[in-house]
Amino acid sequence: MLFKLIILFTVIPIAELAILLKLNNYIGLPYTLLLVFLTGIIGATLAKSEGKGIIKRIKFEGSQGKMPGDELINGLCVLIGGAFLLTPGLLTDIAGFSLVIPFTRFAIKSFIKKQLKQMIQEGNFSIYYRK
């Protein structure tokens, strides 16, 4: 786990910086900064609108007496994707957009559900419910 955190907080930012510097050489500093700024604005707006829709669907499913499991996973994906989109860099923007856009989020959500199911079956995941 520690190794994964080291990679997350050191290797990825260095790779992002290298990509942005290379992009700066091709299109120039103003366009590189504009690209970073626009992806942040568009990503935040998209994440906000998707998040509002998810919250509305969670409330609706809850009022129907259903457990909103799929929508909770959607909400988690949009939350993480929004954080990625606010982080400057092209790799994080690609990951963020893929988590926020519903079409690509569906495949990721299926993978997450499969992993959670496997963890539950193996006994590596426990669910605690309190009233």
N, C-alpha and C positions, 0 to 999 in steps of 0.2 A: 504494500500500500504506500509506503514511504517513497519507494522508487517511482511510482506513478505520479505522486504529488511533485516530486522533483522534476520529472519530465514536464508536467503540466505548467509549472511556474517558471521553468528556465528554458527548456528547449523550444516550446511553442512561441513564447515572446521573441526569442532570438530569430526563429524562422520567419515570424511575422515581420520583424524589422528588416531582415534581409530581403524579403519580397517587396516591401514598401520602398526600400532604397533602390532596388532594381527597377521597379515601376517608375520611380522618380527619374531614373536615367532615360527611360523611354518616352514618357509623356510630360515630364517636367513637374516641378514642385507644386505650382498652383493647381494643376489638374489632379495630382495625387491627393492633395489635401481636400479638394472638392469631392473626390470619390469617397474618401473616408468620411467626410461630413455628410454627404448624401446617403450613404448606406446606413449611417447611424440614424438619421432623421426618418428615412423610409422604414427602416427596421423597427424603430420605436413606435411609429404610427401603426404599422402592420401588427406588431405584437399587442399593442393596446386594443385594437379593434378585435383581434382574434380572442384576446383575453376576456373582453366584455361578452362576446358570444358564448364562450365556454362557461363563464359564470352564470349566464342566463340559462344555459342548458343544464348545468348542475342544479340550480334552484328548481327548475321544472321537474327534473327527474326525482329530486328529493321530495317535491310536493306530491308526486305520483306514488311515493313509497318505494321507489327503486333505488338501488345503490348505484351512484354515478361513477362506476369504476373506470370506464373508458374516458369519460370527460375529465376525471382527475388526472389520468395519464396525459391527456391532451394539455391540461393546464400546466403540468410539470414540464412538458416539452416546450410549451410557449414561454414559460418563465425562464428556462435555461437558454432557449433560443434568443429571447430578448436581451439577456445578459451578454451573450456572445455578440449580438449585433451592436451593442453599445461599446464593446471593446474594439479599439482600432486594429485593423488588419484584415487581409483578404481571406485567410483560412478560417478565422472565426466568423467572418461574414457569411461564408459559404455554409458553415455548420449552423449558424444562426438562422439563415433563411430556410435551410432544409428542415429545421425544427418548427418554424413558425408557419410556413406555407402548408395548408391542409393536405394537399396531394402527396408531398414528400413526407410529411409527418405521419401519414398512415402507415407507410412501410417501417418507419422507425418505431412507431407505437406497437406494431405487430411484433417486432424484435424484442421490445421491452416486456411485453406481455408474455412472450415465450420464455424469456430469461426468468421472470418472476415466477412463472408456473414451475419451471425446472427447480428453482431455489426452494420453493415450497415443498415440492415432491421429495427433494433431497433432505429436507429438514434444516436448511440453512437460513430460512426466513420464517419469522413468526409474526402473527398478526394479533395484536392485543386490542380488545374492544371493551370500552367502559361506557356505561350509561350514565 
